[in-house]
Amino acid sequence: MKKNIFLIALLIKSVCSAKIKFRIFIFSSLPILIILLSVFHNAYAASLILQSSNKIIVQNAPFTVDVLLDPQGQIVNAAQGEIDFSAGELSLQGIYTGGSIINLWITHPAQSKDGVVIWSGIIPGGFEGILRPDQENPSAGKIFTLVFNPLQSGTAEINFKNAIVLLNDGKGTQAPLTTANFQISINPATQEVASSSQASSTVDHNPPDPFNIILSRNPNIFNNKWFIVFNAQDQEAGIASYGVLESFYQRQSISDSDWQIAESPYLLRDQSLSNYVYVRAVDYNGNVRVETLMPTHPISRFWRSVFYLLAALIVIVFAIWIIKTKK
């Protein structure tokens, strides 16, 4: 009996000892586990990247910074955020969206105040990276490009703020996201650099690429009324503005004053869809591309002729009435 009690006590002691050793192992391994989980988490986190091809930044010599999105193995369909930069050291000269992976801008990239650029957009169908023949894994895609002019020598920063990337899961789930600050050193200006910078500049005379005007309606947008969606691309400079014109008759030429400044999506005034809809895209160098959406329910030539005839008669009668009243 004593022998059995001794064996039970010995067994309980060994079990307790094993538990203590296991706890010591867990607590001693906890920092390593946290690091491993962090690395595993970041390996699947999307990345917003700031990248410049300019190796040397010189005062008064403009340089570009690309804003890139790398999904890191995920499929994403929306992104938004702010970019802060040192307004005392840098002056924003332009924002180019040519070649952007974003097809539908909710907020077109713009400087909301000194030192802050805001932007948000959607990628219908999702984006999982750009796959090139010489690469095994997809690479980051460009969202837009910033052009800065260094105002003075020293150090400047360009940082992401309030950035969000959404997964293409139909639920609007936020993707794990990493961002990195971008610090640059600005060297004093030299005559050689200034002259070479001016010599390398080129003039863009190419209009934006042809684009489609898509007619649509959705119960969740504009109370199910008809609207159009459009997105032009310009590889050299990027799109600066859009204009829309709805016309009862087909136009051969349109004056600048007839255009209404617009953004996509655009709510149509003519819900009968009998008008011609023209969309004008203008790049940052002033080049223009105009596309046309034909009427879905066109009015026949006969009734258009009747309308023009009645309009002419009204003008003539009104003119005669004015002449008679003056007499």
Backbone torsions as a table, in degrees:
resi	resn	phi	psi	omega
1	MET	NA	-48.1	178.4
2	LYS	-60.7	-35.9	179.9
3	LYS	-65.3	-39.6	178.8
4	ASN	-66.2	-41.9	178.6
5	ILE	-62.0	-40.0	179.2
6	PHE	-63.0	-40.9	179.6
7	LEU	-66.7	-39.1	178.4
8	ILE	-64.9	-43.6	179.0
9	ALA	-62.2	-39.9	179.3
10	LEU	-65.2	-38.9	178.8
11	LEU	-65.6	-43.3	179.1
12	ILE	-62.7	-39.4	-179.4
13	LYS	-64.8	-40.9	-179.2
14	SER	-68.3	-37.9	177.8
15	VAL	-64.5	-45.5	179.4
16	CYS	-62.6	-40.4	178.9
17	SER	-62.7	-40.0	178.9
18	ALA	-65.3	-39.9	178.7
19	LYS	-63.2	-42.0	-179.7
20	ILE	-63.4	-43.7	178.8
21	LYS	-63.6	-37.8	179.2
22	PHE	-65.0	-41.2	178.5
23	ARG	-65.0	-41.4	178.5
24	ILE	-61.3	-40.7	179.3
25	PHE	-63.9	-43.4	-179.1
26	ILE	-62.9	-49.3	-176.9
27	PHE	-66.9	-36.2	178.8
28	SER	-71.6	-26.8	-178.8
29	SER	-91.0	-7.9	-175.1
30	LEU	-57.9	-46.4	178.2
31	PRO	-58.8	-38.8	180.0
32	ILE	-66.6	-40.9	178.4
33	LEU	-62.4	-41.7	179.4
34	ILE	-62.0	-42.9	179.5
35	ILE	-63.7	-43.7	-179.9
36	LEU	-63.8	-41.5	178.3
37	LEU	-65.3	-38.0	178.3
38	SER	-64.5	-43.2	178.9
39	VAL	-64.4	-42.9	179.7
40	PHE	-63.4	-40.6	-179.8
41	HIS	-64.8	-47.1	-177.7
42	ASN	-68.5	-24.7	179.6
43	ALA	-65.0	-24.3	179.9
44	TYR	-112.2	18.9	178.4
45	ALA	-95.4	134.4	175.1
46	ALA	-64.4	155.4	-177.2
47	SER	-129.0	134.1	168.5
48	LEU	-102.2	128.3	-169.5
49	ILE	-126.6	141.2	171.1
50	LEU	-109.4	126.2	-173.9
51	GLN	-141.4	134.5	178.5
52	SER	-123.1	136.9	176.9
53	SER	-84.4	-10.0	178.9
54	ASN	-79.8	115.8	-178.3
55	LYS	-77.3	-34.6	-179.2
56	ILE	-121.0	122.6	179.3
57	ILE	-100.9	124.0	-175.8
58	VAL	-123.5	142.8	179.2
59	GLN	-54.4	133.4	178.4
60	ASN	66.2	17.0	174.1
61	ALA	-117.8	102.3	-175.4
62	PRO	-54.8	145.1	177.6
63	PHE	-138.9	162.5	-176.9
64	THR	-112.0	150.7	174.4
65	VAL	-131.6	120.1	177.7
66	ASP	-86.7	135.0	173.9
67	VAL	-98.9	115.1	-171.8
68	LEU	-116.1	152.2	174.7
69	LEU	-123.9	122.8	176.3
70	ASP	-115.4	109.4	-176.9
71	PRO	-68.3	-18.9	178.0
72	GLN	56.1	52.3	175.5
73	GLY	86.5	-2.9	177.4
74	GLN	-101.7	168.0	173.9
75	ILE	-112.8	118.5	-177.0
76	VAL	-118.1	156.0	-178.3
77	ASN	-136.2	5.4	178.1
78	ALA	-158.8	151.0	178.1
79	ALA	-153.9	148.5	176.4
80	GLN	-154.8	165.2	177.9
81	GLY	164.4	-172.2	176.4
82	GLU	-128.2	153.9	174.2
83	ILE	-125.7	119.1	177.5
84	ASP	-96.9	139.3	175.1
85	PHE	-139.9	159.2	-178.0
86	SER	-71.8	98.3	-175.5
87	ALA	-66.5	-25.6	178.7
88	GLY	-72.1	-28.8	-177.9
89	GLU	-102.3	-23.2	-175.7
90	LEU	-126.4	141.2	174.0
91	SER	-117.1	125.4	-179.0
92	LEU	-76.6	119.0	-177.1
93	GLN	-96.2	-26.2	-178.2
94	GLY	-176.3	159.4	176.1
95	ILE	-128.9	117.8	-176.8
96	TYR	-110.8	129.3	-179.3
97	THR	-108.9	10.9	178.8
98	GLY	-60.8	131.4	179.9
99	GLY	74.6	19.2	-177.9
100	SER	-71.6	147.1	175.5
101	ILE	-77.3	-14.7	179.0
102	ILE	-84.4	124.5	-177.7
103	ASN	-93.7	-25.0	-175.6
104	LEU	-135.0	109.3	-179.9
105	TRP	-84.5	127.3	170.3
106	ILE	-84.6	-47.6	171.7
107	THR	-125.6	108.5	-180.0
108	HIS	-63.1	137.8	-178.4
109	PRO	-51.9	125.6	-177.7
110	ALA	-156.1	155.4	177.0
111	GLN	-84.3	109.4	-177.8
112	SER	-77.2	-32.6	175.0
113	LYS	-158.1	174.3	-178.0
114	ASP	-56.7	123.7	175.1
115	GLY	84.2	7.6	-178.6
116	VAL	-136.4	126.1	174.6
117	VAL	-114.7	129.0	178.9
118	ILE	-110.7	152.8	-178.8
119	TRP	-166.0	151.6	171.9
120	SER	-162.8	143.4	-178.0
121	GLY	-161.7	169.9	-176.4
122	ILE	-121.9	145.9	175.5
123	ILE	-118.3	88.2	-178.7
124	PRO	-56.5	133.9	-178.0
125	GLY	88.9	-15.2	177.0
126	GLY	89.1	163.2	-179.4
127	PHE	-138.7	127.3	178.2
128	GLU	-122.8	18.0	178.1
129	GLY	111.5	163.2	179.5
130	ILE	-99.9	119.5	-178.0
131	LEU	-96.8	119.2	179.2
132	ARG	-109.3	151.8	-176.9
133	PRO	-59.2	-29.7	-176.7
134	ASP	-90.4	9.2	-178.1
135	GLN	-128.2	147.1	177.0
136	GLU	-83.0	-39.6	-176.9
137	ASN	-108.7	149.6	177.6
138	PRO	-61.5	146.6	-179.6
139	SER	-105.7	172.3	-178.3
140	ALA	-67.9	151.8	177.2
141	GLY	-110.9	149.4	-177.0
142	LYS	-82.1	132.7	175.4
143	ILE	-90.4	-51.5	173.6
144	PHE	-164.7	174.2	-178.9
145	THR	-124.0	134.5	176.3
146	LEU	-102.8	139.1	176.0
147	VAL	-114.8	120.0	-178.0
148	PHE	-115.6	150.8	170.6
149	ASN	-115.5	116.9	178.9
150	PRO	-69.1	122.5	-175.3
151	LEU	-84.1	-31.4	-178.3
152	GLN	-154.3	158.4	-179.6
153	SER	-71.6	153.5	-178.7
154	GLY	139.7	-148.5	-178.7
155	THR	-120.2	138.6	178.6
156	ALA	-134.7	154.3	-179.9
157	GLU	-123.9	145.5	173.2
158	ILE	-130.9	120.9	-171.3
159	ASN	-132.6	151.4	170.4
160	PHE	-81.9	149.3	177.6
161	LYS	-148.9	139.1	177.4
162	ASN	53.4	39.1	-177.9
163	ALA	-83.8	140.6	178.6
164	ILE	-138.9	137.1	173.3
165	VAL	-126.6	133.6	-176.9
166	LEU	-108.3	142.3	177.1
167	LEU	-76.1	152.5	178.9
168	ASN	-88.0	61.6	-177.0
169	ASP	-115.3	6.2	179.9
170	GLY	75.8	3.5	-177.7
171	LYS	-117.7	-5.8	-176.9
172	GLY	70.3	30.6	-179.5
173	THR	-71.7	132.9	177.8
174	GLN	-73.3	132.5	178.0
175	ALA	-80.8	144.0	169.2
176	PRO	-54.8	134.9	-170.1
177	LEU	-138.0	138.0	171.9
178	THR	-121.3	144.8	175.8
179	THR	-134.5	160.8	-180.0
180	ALA	-136.6	139.2	176.2
181	ASN	-71.1	152.5	-175.8
182	PHE	-124.0	113.8	-178.6
183	GLN	-115.1	135.3	-178.1
184	ILE	-127.8	152.2	174.3
185	SER	-107.4	127.3	-178.1
186	ILE	-103.0	120.4	179.9
187	ASN	-86.4	153.6	176.3
188	PRO	-60.3	149.1	-177.8
189	ALA	-69.4	147.2	173.2
190	THR	-129.1	153.6	-178.1
191	GLN	-63.5	-37.7	-177.8
192	GLU	-64.4	-43.1	-178.7
193	VAL	-66.9	-42.4	-179.4
194	ALA	-61.9	-43.2	-178.4
195	SER	-69.8	-38.4	179.1
196	SER	-68.6	-32.2	178.3
197	SER	-67.2	-41.2	178.4
198	GLN	-68.1	-36.6	-178.1
199	ALA	-69.3	-30.3	-176.5
200	SER	-83.0	-9.9	-178.4
201	SER	-71.4	141.7	179.1
202	THR	-123.1	156.5	-179.7
203	VAL	-100.7	131.8	-179.3
204	ASP	-95.6	116.4	176.8
205	HIS	-112.3	6.7	-176.4
206	ASN	-89.1	134.0	177.9
207	PRO	-73.5	165.4	174.6
208	PRO	-58.3	158.4	179.3
209	ASP	-65.2	152.3	174.1
210	PRO	-57.4	144.4	-178.7
211	PHE	-140.8	164.2	-178.4
212	ASN	-100.7	148.2	171.7
213	ILE	-107.4	117.2	-175.2
214	ILE	-103.8	124.7	177.6
215	LEU	-90.5	132.4	-176.8
216	SER	-157.0	167.1	168.2
217	ARG	-152.8	153.8	-173.3
218	ASN	-150.9	136.5	-179.5
219	PRO	-58.0	-24.2	-177.4
220	ASN	-93.6	-1.5	-178.0
221	ILE	-127.9	126.7	177.5
222	PHE	53.2	34.6	177.1
223	ASN	53.9	41.5	176.7
224	ASN	66.4	21.9	176.1
225	LYS	-87.2	160.7	-178.4
226	TRP	-70.8	136.5	175.7
227	PHE	-142.8	167.1	177.8
228	ILE	-118.4	150.9	176.9
229	VAL	-124.3	135.6	-179.8
230	PHE	-148.0	152.3	178.8
231	ASN	-156.3	106.7	179.8
232	ALA	-93.5	155.1	177.4
233	GLN	-123.3	142.2	174.3
234	ASP	-136.6	114.7	-171.3
235	GLN	-70.7	-29.8	-175.9
236	GLU	-83.9	-54.5	-169.4
237	ALA	-113.7	-32.3	-173.8
238	GLY	97.8	160.3	-175.7
239	ILE	-85.0	127.8	-179.9
240	ALA	-93.1	-38.4	-176.7
241	SER	-160.8	162.8	175.2
242	TYR	-124.3	151.8	172.6
243	GLY	-133.4	147.0	179.3
244	VAL	-128.0	141.1	174.8
245	LEU	-136.5	125.9	172.8
246	GLU	-103.3	125.1	-173.9
247	SER	-130.0	137.1	177.7
248	PHE	-67.4	-29.8	-179.1
249	TYR	-123.0	163.4	-177.7
250	GLN	-75.8	132.8	-177.5
251	ARG	-101.5	138.7	172.2
252	GLN	-93.6	-32.2	176.8
253	SER	-143.9	147.8	-177.3
254	ILE	-131.5	127.5	179.6
255	SER	-77.8	159.0	-177.8
256	ASP	-60.8	-33.4	-177.0
257	SER	-70.6	-18.5	-178.6
258	ASP	-79.9	-18.6	-176.2
259	TRP	-77.6	140.9	174.1
260	GLN	-106.3	125.0	179.5
261	ILE	-60.6	132.6	-173.6
262	ALA	-146.6	165.8	173.8
263	GLU	-134.0	157.8	177.3
264	SER	-92.5	134.2	1.0
265	PRO	-78.4	152.6	-175.6
266	TYR	-122.3	124.8	179.2
267	LEU	-77.1	124.4	-179.2
268	LEU	-76.2	135.6	174.4
269	ARG	-72.1	-38.0	-179.6
270	ASP	-88.8	97.5	-179.6
271	GLN	-82.4	-5.9	175.5
272	SER	-81.0	-11.9	177.8
273	LEU	60.9	36.7	179.0
274	SER	-104.3	-1.3	-178.4
275	ASN	-97.0	157.6	168.5
276	TYR	-80.1	135.9	179.9
277	VAL	-117.6	121.7	179.8
278	TYR	-111.4	136.8	176.4
279	VAL	-124.0	128.1	179.5
280	ARG	-112.0	128.4	174.6
281	ALA	-109.8	130.2	-178.6
282	VAL	-120.8	127.4	178.5
283	ASP	-86.3	176.9	-174.7
284	TYR	-69.1	-12.9	176.8
285	ASN	-100.6	8.7	175.9
286	GLY	87.4	3.7	177.4
287	ASN	-76.2	146.1	-168.7
288	VAL	-125.0	141.3	170.2
289	ARG	-131.1	130.0	179.3
290	VAL	-118.6	129.6	176.0
291	GLU	-119.7	155.0	-174.7
292	THR	-124.0	135.7	170.9
293	LEU	-106.2	115.7	-177.5
294	MET	-71.2	154.4	179.3
295	PRO	-61.0	137.2	174.9
296	THR	-75.2	-36.9	177.7
297	HIS	-122.7	74.9	-175.2
298	PRO	-66.7	143.9	173.9
299	ILE	-82.4	137.0	-175.9
300	SER	-63.4	158.0	179.5
301	ARG	-58.6	-35.4	-178.9
302	PHE	-60.6	-50.9	-176.8
303	TRP	-70.2	-30.6	174.2
304	ARG	-66.5	-39.6	178.0
305	SER	-64.0	-40.3	177.2
306	VAL	-62.0	-42.6	-179.9
307	PHE	-62.3	-46.8	179.7
308	TYR	-61.8	-39.1	-179.6
309	LEU	-65.5	-44.6	178.2
310	LEU	-63.6	-40.9	178.6
311	ALA	-62.6	-40.9	178.4
312	ALA	-65.2	-41.3	179.4
313	LEU	-63.6	-41.0	178.9
314	ILE	-62.2	-42.1	178.9
315	VAL	-63.3	-43.5	-179.6
316	ILE	-64.1	-46.2	179.5
317	VAL	-61.4	-41.6	179.8
318	PHE	-64.3	-39.7	179.5
319	ALA	-65.9	-41.6	178.8
320	ILE	-63.8	-39.6	-179.5
321	TRP	-64.5	-40.5	178.3
322	ILE	-63.9	-42.1	179.9
323	ILE	-62.7	-43.3	-179.2
324	LYS	-66.7	-39.4	-179.8
325	THR	-68.1	-29.5	177.2
326	LYS	-71.1	-31.9	178.7
327	LYS	-72.0	NA	NA
